[in-house]
Amino acid sequence: MDQTCAMRIAVTGGSGKLGRTVVRVLREAGHEVVTLDAAGERGDGFVRVDLTDYGQTLDALLGVDGQDGFDAVVHLAAIPAPGMTSNVATFSNNMQATYNVFAAAIRAGIRNVVYASSETVLGLPFDVPPPYIPVDEEYPARPESTYSLVKHLEEQMAIELVRWHPDLKIVALRFSNVMDEEDYAQFPSWDADARARKWNLWGYIDARDGAQAVLRALELESVGFDRFIIAAADTVSDRPNAELLAAVFPDVPVTREVGEHDTLLSIDKARRILDYSPKHSWRD
């Protein structure tokens, strides 16, 4: 299928912080979008689904009440961060939901899957320093929480599923900390302490650019599995990178010139393969 044509897309978690923007951007790009989520408003392409129930997930992806099925799935639904629920609840919900979405998509004949992985697999909160900076997709995952462990296991599951199904595409987007415009007012308060945001190397992602990455990944003509760090082009800090790194990670190798405020979460691979180009910055 030509992924540049209009698609009918299921977005799980479309009622969430990133999901709302993803739904809007995909619709603006000409795609038909249906939100599959546990919470949301009736109408406007919303279907209430418990994604931890495989039967409900499969039924929804096959089409509800005679509606057509889907050309693609964007899976964003999850308990979205560590520490929000017990470890067991986080693992059970997120792992089961992702397995159900992947398995149901395959059973429904969908071969274009994009989903939210996480920057946490890079070793956040970096209490053990990263092997080098900028961090990228090249070193092995280093989950340091149950939430991150699930994200790592989801990537491993995707690797096996595309091996079983050679015509399948699964793209994992390792999103940084998602921000809306109204969140930017708090950014200057973090500059007083260089360690305040060291946990993700002072990274973030504007929800609008996160949605752009989803669109680019859906349009990518490929099969198999791939993973991409998705972050803004800059840091959350007005303090220069050299100052931040000297204060917090003085012994970590810096593998290339990073500029005064350039992101330390490398988006080079996403730029190169997805043609991802972040447009939004809190500095604007």
C-alpha positions as CSV (number, residue, x, y, z in Angstrom):
1,M,0.0,0.0,0.0
2,D,1.2,3.5,-0.8
3,Q,1.5,5.0,2.7
4,T,1.2,8.6,1.3
5,C,-2.5,7.9,0.4
6,A,-5.2,8.6,2.8
7,M,-5.4,5.9,5.5
8,R,-7.9,4.8,8.0
9,I,-5.9,4.8,11.2
10,A,-6.7,3.5,14.7
11,V,-5.0,5.5,17.5
12,T,-5.0,3.9,20.9
13,G,-4.7,6.4,23.7
14,G,-6.0,9.1,21.4
15,S,-7.5,10.9,24.4
16,G,-4.2,11.3,26.1
17,K,-1.7,14.2,26.1
18,L,0.2,13.2,23.0
19,G,-2.7,11.3,21.6
20,R,-5.0,14.3,21.2
21,T,-2.4,16.1,19.1
22,V,-1.6,13.0,17.1
23,V,-5.3,12.6,16.2
24,R,-5.6,16.2,15.1
25,V,-2.4,16.2,13.0
26,L,-3.3,12.9,11.3
27,R,-6.7,14.3,10.4
28,E,-5.2,17.5,9.1
29,A,-3.0,15.3,6.9
30,G,-6.1,13.8,5.3
31,H,-6.4,10.6,7.2
32,E,-9.5,9.1,8.8
33,V,-8.8,8.5,12.5
34,V,-10.6,6.5,15.1
35,T,-9.6,6.8,18.8
36,L,-9.6,3.5,20.7
37,D,-9.3,4.3,24.4
38,A,-10.7,3.6,27.9
39,A,-11.7,7.2,28.3
40,G,-13.1,9.8,26.0
41,E,-16.2,11.5,24.6
42,R,-18.8,9.7,22.6
43,G,-18.7,10.6,18.9
44,D,-16.1,12.1,16.7
45,G,-14.5,8.8,16.0
46,F,-14.2,7.5,19.6
47,V,-14.6,3.9,20.6
48,R,-14.4,2.8,24.2
49,V,-12.1,-0.2,24.4
50,D,-10.3,-2.1,27.2
51,L,-7.1,-2.8,25.5
52,T,-6.1,-5.4,28.2
53,D,-9.0,-7.5,26.8
54,Y,-7.8,-9.2,23.6
55,G,-11.4,-9.8,22.4
56,Q,-12.3,-6.2,22.6
57,T,-9.1,-5.1,21.0
58,L,-9.5,-7.5,18.0
59,D,-13.2,-6.6,17.6
60,A,-12.4,-2.9,17.5
61,L,-9.6,-3.3,15.0
62,L,-11.8,-5.4,12.7
63,G,-14.4,-2.6,12.7
64,V,-17.2,-1.7,15.0
65,D,-20.9,-2.0,13.9
66,G,-20.1,-2.6,10.3
67,Q,-17.5,0.0,9.9
68,D,-14.4,-0.7,7.9
69,G,-11.2,-2.1,9.4
70,F,-8.0,-0.1,9.5
71,D,-4.9,0.4,7.3
72,A,-2.6,1.3,10.2
73,V,-2.5,1.4,14.0
74,V,-0.8,4.0,16.2
75,H,-0.5,2.6,19.7
76,L,0.0,5.2,22.4
77,A,-2.3,3.9,25.2
78,A,-0.4,3.1,28.4
79,I,0.1,4.0,32.0
80,P,2.4,6.8,30.8
81,A,5.2,7.0,33.3
82,P,6.9,5.2,36.2
83,G,5.5,5.5,39.7
84,M,1.9,6.3,38.8
85,T,0.7,2.9,39.8
86,S,2.3,-0.2,41.5
87,N,5.0,-1.9,39.5
88,V,2.7,-5.0,39.0
89,A,-0.1,-2.8,37.7
90,T,2.1,-1.0,35.3
91,F,3.6,-4.2,34.0
92,S,0.3,-6.0,33.7
93,N,-1.5,-3.2,32.0
94,N,1.1,-2.0,29.6
95,M,2.5,-5.3,28.5
96,Q,-0.9,-6.9,28.0
97,A,-2.3,-4.0,26.1
98,T,0.7,-3.8,23.7
99,Y,0.7,-7.5,23.1
100,N,-3.1,-7.4,22.4
101,V,-2.7,-4.4,20.0
102,F,0.1,-6.0,18.1
103,A,-1.5,-9.5,17.9
104,A,-4.9,-8.1,17.0
105,A,-3.4,-5.9,14.3
106,I,-1.7,-8.9,12.7
107,R,-4.9,-11.0,12.9
108,A,-6.8,-8.1,11.3
109,G,-4.4,-7.9,8.4
110,I,-2.9,-4.6,9.5
111,R,0.8,-4.4,8.5
112,N,1.6,-0.7,9.5
113,V,2.1,-0.3,13.2
114,V,3.7,2.7,14.9
115,Y,3.8,2.8,18.7
116,A,5.2,4.8,21.7
117,S,8.3,3.4,23.1
118,S,10.2,5.7,25.5
119,E,13.4,7.6,26.2
120,T,13.5,5.7,29.5
121,V,15.1,2.7,27.7
122,L,18.2,4.7,27.3
123,G,19.0,4.4,31.0
124,L,16.8,7.2,32.6
125,P,17.1,8.6,35.2
126,F,20.9,8.3,34.4
127,D,21.8,7.7,38.1
128,V,24.3,5.4,36.2
129,P,25.7,7.9,33.6
130,P,25.2,7.1,30.0
131,P,28.0,5.5,28.0
132,Y,28.4,8.7,25.9
133,I,26.7,11.9,25.0
134,P,24.7,12.5,22.8
135,V,22.8,9.3,23.6
136,D,21.5,7.4,20.5
137,E,19.9,4.1,19.5
138,E,23.2,2.3,19.1
139,Y,23.8,1.1,22.6
140,P,21.8,-1.7,24.3
141,A,18.7,-0.8,26.3
142,R,19.2,0.0,30.0
143,P,15.8,-0.1,31.7
144,E,16.0,1.2,35.3
145,S,12.3,1.0,36.2
146,T,9.4,-1.5,35.6
147,Y,7.8,1.0,33.2
148,S,11.1,1.1,31.2
149,L,11.4,-2.7,31.4
150,V,8.1,-3.0,29.7
151,K,9.1,-0.6,27.0
152,H,12.3,-2.7,26.4
153,L,10.3,-5.9,26.3
154,E,7.8,-4.4,23.9
155,E,10.7,-3.6,21.5
156,Q,12.0,-7.2,21.8
157,M,8.4,-8.5,21.1
158,A,8.2,-6.3,18.0
159,I,11.5,-7.7,16.8
160,E,10.2,-11.3,17.0
161,L,6.8,-10.4,15.5
162,V,8.3,-8.9,12.3
163,R,10.5,-12.0,12.0
164,W,7.4,-14.2,12.1
165,H,5.6,-11.8,9.6
166,P,8.1,-10.5,7.0
167,D,5.5,-8.2,5.5
168,L,4.9,-6.4,8.8
169,K,6.3,-3.0,9.8
170,I,6.6,-1.9,13.4
171,V,8.2,1.4,14.3
172,A,9.0,2.2,17.9
173,L,9.2,6.0,18.7
174,R,11.3,6.6,21.8
175,F,9.5,9.8,22.8
176,S,11.1,12.3,25.2
177,N,9.1,14.1,27.9
178,V,6.0,15.3,26.1
179,M,5.2,19.0,26.5
180,D,2.3,21.3,25.4
181,E,2.7,25.0,24.9
182,E,1.3,25.8,28.3
183,D,4.0,23.7,29.9
184,Y,6.8,26.0,28.7
185,A,6.2,28.6,31.5
186,Q,7.9,26.3,34.0
187,F,11.1,25.7,32.0
188,P,13.1,28.7,33.4
189,S,12.6,27.4,36.9
190,W,14.8,24.4,36.2
191,D,17.9,26.5,35.5
192,A,18.8,27.1,39.1
193,D,19.9,23.5,39.6
194,A,21.8,21.7,36.8
195,R,20.6,18.4,38.2
196,A,16.9,19.3,38.1
197,R,16.5,17.8,34.6
198,K,19.6,15.6,34.3
199,W,17.3,12.5,34.5
200,N,16.6,12.8,30.7
201,L,19.6,14.9,29.7
202,W,17.5,18.1,29.7
203,G,15.3,16.7,26.9
204,Y,11.7,17.2,25.9
205,I,9.4,16.9,22.9
206,D,6.7,19.3,21.8
207,A,3.5,17.3,21.3
208,R,3.1,18.8,17.8
209,D,6.5,17.5,16.8
210,G,5.8,14.1,18.4
211,A,2.7,14.0,16.1
212,Q,4.9,14.9,13.2
213,A,7.1,11.9,14.0
214,V,4.1,9.6,14.1
215,L,3.0,10.8,10.7
216,R,6.4,10.4,9.2
217,A,6.7,6.8,10.7
218,L,3.3,5.9,9.2
219,E,4.4,7.1,5.8
220,L,7.7,5.3,5.9
221,E,7.9,2.7,3.2
222,S,9.5,-0.3,4.9
223,V,9.0,-3.6,6.6
224,G,10.6,-5.0,9.7
225,F,11.3,-3.2,13.0
226,D,13.1,0.0,13.7
227,R,13.4,2.4,16.7
228,F,13.9,6.2,16.8
229,I,14.6,8.7,19.5
230,I,12.1,11.5,19.1
231,A,13.0,14.8,20.9
232,A,13.0,18.5,20.3
233,A,16.0,20.0,18.6
234,D,17.1,21.8,21.8
235,T,17.2,21.3,25.6
236,V,14.9,22.6,28.3
237,S,17.7,24.8,29.7
238,D,19.1,28.2,29.0
239,R,22.4,27.1,30.6
240,P,24.9,26.0,27.9
241,N,25.4,22.3,27.3
242,A,29.1,22.6,28.3
243,E,28.1,24.0,31.7
244,L,25.4,21.4,32.3
245,L,27.7,18.5,31.4
246,A,30.6,19.8,33.4
247,A,28.4,20.0,36.4
248,V,26.6,16.7,36.2
249,F,28.4,14.3,33.8
250,P,32.0,15.5,33.8
251,D,33.5,12.1,33.0
252,V,31.1,11.0,30.2
253,P,32.6,11.1,26.7
254,V,31.1,13.7,24.4
255,T,31.3,12.1,20.9
256,R,30.7,15.2,18.8
257,E,30.1,18.9,18.9
258,V,26.7,19.5,20.5
259,G,26.3,23.2,20.3
260,E,25.2,25.6,23.0
261,H,21.6,24.2,23.4
262,D,21.4,21.3,21.0
263,T,19.5,18.3,22.2
264,L,21.6,15.7,23.9
265,L,19.1,13.0,22.9
266,S,20.3,12.3,19.3
267,I,17.6,12.7,16.7
268,D,20.1,12.2,13.8
269,K,18.6,8.8,12.9
270,A,15.0,10.1,12.9
271,R,16.1,13.1,10.7
272,R,17.9,10.8,8.3
273,I,15.4,7.9,7.9
274,L,12.0,9.5,8.8
275,D,12.8,13.0,7.5
276,Y,11.8,14.2,11.0
277,S,12.4,17.9,11.5
278,P,11.2,19.4,14.8
279,K,9.5,22.8,14.3
280,H,8.7,23.9,17.8
281,S,10.8,25.1,20.7
282,W,10.0,26.6,24.1
283,R,12.4,29.4,23.2
284,D,9.9,30.6,20.6
